[in-house]
Amino acid sequence: MIVSLVLFSYSLFAQFRTEKDLLGEKQIPADAYYGVQTARALENFQVSGVKTNFYPDYVRAYAMVKLAAARANADVGRMKKDRLDAIEKACQAVIDGKYHDQFLVDLYQGGAGTSANMNANEVLANIALELSGHKKGEYKFIEPHDDLNMGQSTNDVYPTTIHVALLLHNDKLMKEVKLLSDAFHKKGDEFNKILKMGRTEGQDAVPMTLGQEFHAFGYQLDAEIEGLRKSEAYLYEENMGATAIGTGITATPGYAEKCAVHLAKITGKPMVLSPDLIAATSSMQGFVMYSSALKSLSVALSKISSDLIILAMGPRTGLFEINLPALQPGSSIMPGKVNPVMPELMNQICYKVIGNDLTVTLASSNGLLQLNAYEPVVAISIMESQALFYKTMPLFRKNCIDGITANEEVLKHYIDRSVGIVTALNPVLGYEKTTELAKEALSTNKGILELIREKKLLTEDQIKKLLDPATMTGQK
């Protein structure tokens, strides 16, 4: 019986370590790099199942911010070199992609991000301890609060980390938007000589080329890339050194300025310290402005997706000017039906991003006094929007845009039948004659070219020259 008790105690000792906080002691798995406050968060915030490590660059952002803070504290003489060395190694390991499985706090949490910050502090402290030859939990050598959170508060760490994560994600997003834009421009070149009817308000307008239409899609996305790039400027400003509310309490003089310099070097982004840390700690402008750029991208992509759906309608009773790649059967009951699934998918992503922007707006406007406690849902919304975009755009590009083909006979039929080409004949036949032709075409259900040939108003050579894509669309 005594032997059994001894073995049982040893088993407990081997599997757990004891940590404590202001609420008391707690058993932590012996192999866990996180600590007591993370453990409490794992119990309290079982909400979405989406953890911090769902976004690897978000985890890296914590390590980058903590690395900058440690170096800044060393610069102002507050952190000893041996501890700095250990923390640097720990942060670099996380930046390199290691230990991400320890960043486990649910993205939805109360406390304005305190649990996420402490998760980072505890994990980095224990990594540093282990790399220095100590055991996890031996905080007398490197402590999560005193060392990893030195001169800091969740209220400056959390928003700064989110800024860095969004910037890292924005690099990925802009790359994918550029590739998608390039795909549209490539199609524009391919379709550059194919004449078609342009439409305004759903009605026949004047001729254009299919290439012009696709180049226009590309140029719309080019403008959105510029919007994303410009919105980054609002994320460069950070508030490290603000601590609790912006007064800098517990931070050493000179630390905030040093931290900004180090953070810029580590991230490769022109990070700068806010000129007013109280304003920066309570303001959500950077998030709102960047989210607005994502919403603008959503509007453009949704419009383009809907245009593609309209252009591909058919095959027998719609416009059917283009073919979208057939990816899967479109109905469980209607044989032969193939749906425009990729533009539909992109539209859904756009709707979600627009909804996320509203969430950012509401959360940002409802923070109280010197802090916004709703930053977690702001971060979740924006990071989700970025991820949805940069994961969906390659699918949209490869499975849809790259494979689009033109139905040239259909396009030619519409040109031949359209009343809209009469506008191009104004300089040759005059407004009065072309008005009469348009009226007769509509009343007789004949095409303009058909009537011109019947009435012998133009020769075939003249018709050919007038219908030349360069002449019709201004591409001389």
N, C-alpha and C positions, 0 to 999 in steps of 0.2 A: 504493500500500500504506500509506504514511504517512497519507494523507488518510483512508483507511478506518478506521485505528486511532483517529484523532482523533475522527471522527464517532461511533465505537462508545463511546469514553470519555464523550463528551458525552451520549450516549443514556442511559448508566448513571447519570450525574450527574443528569440530568433526571428520571429515574424513581424514584430511591432517595436516601435520606439515610442516613448511618451514625450509629448510636447505640451506646452501650456500657453494660454493667452489670458486676457482679462476675464474670460468666462470660465476658466478652469482648465483641467488637464484633458488630453485627448490622445487616443492610441492612433498612431500613424503607421501604415505599412512600412516595414523596415527598408524595403527597396525603393520607396517613393522619394523623389527629389522635392516634392511639394511638402508643405508643413501644415500646421494646425489651422491657419486661417483659410487655406485652400480647402482643407477637409470640411470645414464648416460650410463653405460655399457650395461644395459638392452635395451636401445634404439639403441646404436651403433653396438652391436654385436649380432644381430638376425641372426645367421648363421646355426648352426647344430640342435638346439633345445635340445642338450645334455648339461645339466647343471652340475655345480660342484657337486651337491648332487646326481648325477647319480651313483657316487662311494662313498658310505658312509665312507669308510676308508680314502678317500681323504679328506673329511670334517674333520674327526677325526684328521688327520695329521696336519691340520692347527691349531686346538685347542691344540695339543701336542706341536707344535713349539712355539705358542704364550704363552703357560703356562711356558715352559722352559725359554723363553726370560724374562717374567715377574719376575720369581724367580731369574734369574741371575741379573736383574737390581736391585732387592731388596737386593741381596747379596752385590753388590758394592755400596749400599747406595743411589741409584738414585730414586728408586720407594718407595713411602710411603706404610706403612703396610696396611692401610685401602683400598687403591686402589689395592694392591696385593691381598688382601682377596677377593675383589669383582671380580677381573679378574680370580682368581683361581676357584671361584664358576662357573663363566660363562664358562670357558674352560672345566671344568669337566662335566658340563651339556651337552655340545656338544660331548665330548668324550663318554658320556653315551647314545648318540643317539638322544638327544633333539635338537630342533630348526634347524634341517637339511633342512627344507623347506625354509629357508631364504638364503641358499647358492645357488644363482640363476644365476650367470654369466655363459654365454656360454663358453664351454671349448675352443672354437676357439676365440681368441682375440688378438688384437694388444697390444703393450706396454710391452711385455715380462712378462706378468702375473700381471701387476699392478692392473688391475680391480679385479682379483681373490683375491689378497692380501687385497685390500681395502674392498672388500665384507666381508672378515673375520674380519678385524679390526672394521668395522662398526657394524656388527652383534654382535660380542663379547662385544663391548663397550656398546651397548644398552641392552644386556642381563645383563651385570654387573650393569648398571644403575638401571634397573628394580629390580634386586635382592637386590639392596641396598636401595630401597624405593624411587628412583627417577623416573622421566618420561623419555621415549625415547627421545633422542635429547637434553637432558640437559648436554651437553658436558663440561660444566664448572666443573663438578664433575669427569667425566671420558671421555677422549677424544680419538677418533679413531687413530689420528696421534701421539699425544704427549704421550699417555699411552700404547695403544695396539701396536704401531709401534716404541716404544721407543728404540733408539739405533739400529734401523733396517732399511732395505730397501727391496723393492720387490726383489732386486737382490741377497739377501741372504736368505730371507724368502721363496721365490717361489721354488728355486731349492732344498732347504733343505726339504720343505714340500713334494715335489715330491719324493725325496729319501725315506722319511718316509712312504709315501703312497705305493710306490713300494715294500718296505720291508714288510709291512702289507699284501699286496696282494700276495707276494711271499710265505708267510707262507701257505696261502690257496692253491696256485698253487702246491707247493711241496706235500702237503697232498693229493691232487687229483691225481698227477702223481704216488705217492706211492700206492694208492689204485688201480690204473689201472695196475701198475706193478705187484702187488699182484694177481690181477685177471688173468694175463697172466701166472704167476708162478703156480697158482692153476690149470689152464688148462694143464700146462706142467706136473704136477704130475698126472693128470687124464689120459693124453694121453701117459704116459711114456713107456708103453709096446706095443704101436701100431707102427709097422714098416711101413716105407714109403720110397719113393725115394727122395733124395735130388737133387737139380738142380743147375747148374751154367750156366750163360749166356743163360738161358732158355732151356738148354738141360739136359737130364738125367746125373746125376753124380754118387754118391754112396749112399748107404742106410743110413738112420738116423731114429730116431723115431719122431712121430708127437709131442711128449712131448719135445724133444730137440728143435724143431722149436719154440714152444711156450715159453719155458724157455728163448730162445735167444731173443724173443721180450721183455720179462720182463727185462732181463739183459741190453738191450739197453736203456730202460727207467730208470733203476737204475743209469746208467752212466749219463743220462741227469739230474737226480735229483742232483747228485754231482756237475754237471756243474752249475746248478742254485744256489746251496749252496755256491760254491766258488765265483760266480759272485756277491753275496751279499756284499762281502768285499769292492767292489768299491763304494757301496752305503752308507757304514758306514761313510765315510769321508764327512763332511759338512762344510759350510762356514759362519755360523752365526757369526756376528761380522764384517764381511767384509764390510757391508753396500753397498754403491753405486758401487765401483769398486774393493774393496779389501783393501783399505787403512784404513778402520775402522773409517772414519770421522763420527762424532756424537755419536759414541759408547764409553762408559766409559772403561778405562783400566781395564782389568781383567774380563770384561763382557763376552767376547767370550769364554774364557776357562770355566767359570762358566756355560754358556749356554750349552756347549757340555756335561758337567757332568749331568746337569739336564735332558737334552734330552735323554741321555742314560738310566737314571732311569725311565723316563716316558714311553719310548717306549719299554724298555726291550731289546734293541738292543745295541751293543757296538759302539755307535756313537762316533766319534772322530773329533776334529777340524783339518782342513787341515793345513799342515805346511806352506803353502804359499797361503794366501787368495786372492791375485790378480790372481794367476794361477787358483785357485779353482772357482773363479767367472766367468772366461771366458772359462774354460775347460768343456767339456761334456763327459769326459772319462767314468765316472760312468754309464751314460745312454747308451753309445755305447757298453760297455762291457756287461751290463746286457741284452740289446736288442740282442746282439749276442748269448747269452745263450738261449734266447727264440727262435731265429732262428734255433739254433742247435736242440732244442727240436722239432721244426716244421719239420725239415728234417727227424728225426728219426720216428716221428709219421706218417708222410706222407708215408714213405717207408713201415712201418708196415701196414698201411691202404691199400695201393696198393697191398701188398702181400696177405692180407686177401681176397681182391676182386678177385685176380687171383686164389687162392686156392678154392674159392667158385664158380668159373665160371661153368656154366652149365644150367640146370641139366643134359642135355643129350649130349651136344657137347663141354663141357669144362673140366677142370681138375676135378672139383666136389669132391675134397678130404675132404672138410668140409662143414657143413651147417651153414649159418648165420641165426639168428632168422628172421622169416618172419614178418615184421612190417606193411606193407601196400601193396595194389596192385601196381604193377610197371608200368602199362601202361593204357592209356585211349582207346587203340585200340587193344592191344594184350592180349587176355584172358590167365590167368594162369601165367603171368609174375610177378616175385617178384624181386625187385632190391636191391643191397647192400647199402641201403640208409645211414646207420650210418658210414661206412668207407668213403663213398662219402662226407658226412657232415664233417667228421674230416679232410679229404683232403682239403676241401674248407677253413676251419679254418686255416690250416697250410699255405695255399697259401697267405691268408690275413696277417698272422703274418710275413711271409717272406717279403711281400710288405711293412708292417709297419717298418720292420728293415731297408729297403732301405730309407724310409722317415726319420727315425732317423739319418741315415748316412748323408743324404744330408743336413738336417737341422743343424746337429751338425758341419758340415764342413763349414757352411756359416755364422756363427756368426762373427760379426765385432769387432775387437780390444778387449776391456775389458768386453764385455757382448755379450751373444747370445740372440737376440730378438726372436728367433724361438723356444725357450724352450716350449711354449704351445703346438705346434704340436708334439714335441718330447714326452711330457708328455701324450698327447692324444693317440699317437700311441702305447706307451708301456703299458699304462693302459688298452687300448682296447685289446691288445694282451693277457695280463694276464687274463682279464675277459672272453674273448672268450674261452680260454683254460679251466679255472676252472669252467665254466658253461657247456661246451660241454663234458668234460671228464666223468662226472658221467653218462651222457646219453649214451656215447660210451661204457662205462663199463657195465652198467646195461642192456641196450637194445641190446647189440651186444656180447661183449666178454663173459659175464657170460652164455649166452645161446648157445654158439658154440658147435656143436656136430661133431663127426668124421664119415665119410663114410668108415667104415672099409673094406667092400667088394671091394670098388673101390680102396682103398689103396693096398689091397692084390693083386688085379688084376694087378696093375701097377708093383708091385714087381715081380710077376710071369712073366710078359711080358717084363720087362725092360732088356735092354742089360747092364745097369749100374751095376747090381749085379755081373757081371763077374769079376770086380776088386777084390771083396772079395774072389774069387776062385783062385786068383793068387798063394797064398801060397800052395794050395792043388794040382792044376792041372798044374801050371807053366804058364809063360807068353805066350809062343808060342801056347799052346793048348787053352788057354782062348781067344787069339786073333782070332784063327780059329773059335771058337764058336761064338764070337761076329760077325765076318764076315758072317757066315752061318745064324745066327739069323736074321741079317738085310736083307740078300738076300732072305730068305724063309719066312719072316714075322712070324717066330716062336719065342717063348720065350726061354731064356737061360735054364731055368729049364726043359722046355719041351725037348730040345735037350739033356740035360744031362741024362734025364730019357730014352730017345730013345736009346742013345749010351751006357747006363748003366755005365756012368763014376763014379757015386757015388751012394751009397745006400741011401735009404730013411732016415735012421738014420743019415747018414753023412749030408744029405741035411738039416734035421731038426736042427742039431747042428750048421751048418754054417749059417742058417737063424735065429737063436736065436737073438732077439734084442740086448742082452748084448754082444754077439760075434760080430754082425755086426756093432755096433755103439760105441764100446769101453766103455760100461757102466757096466763093470764087477765089 
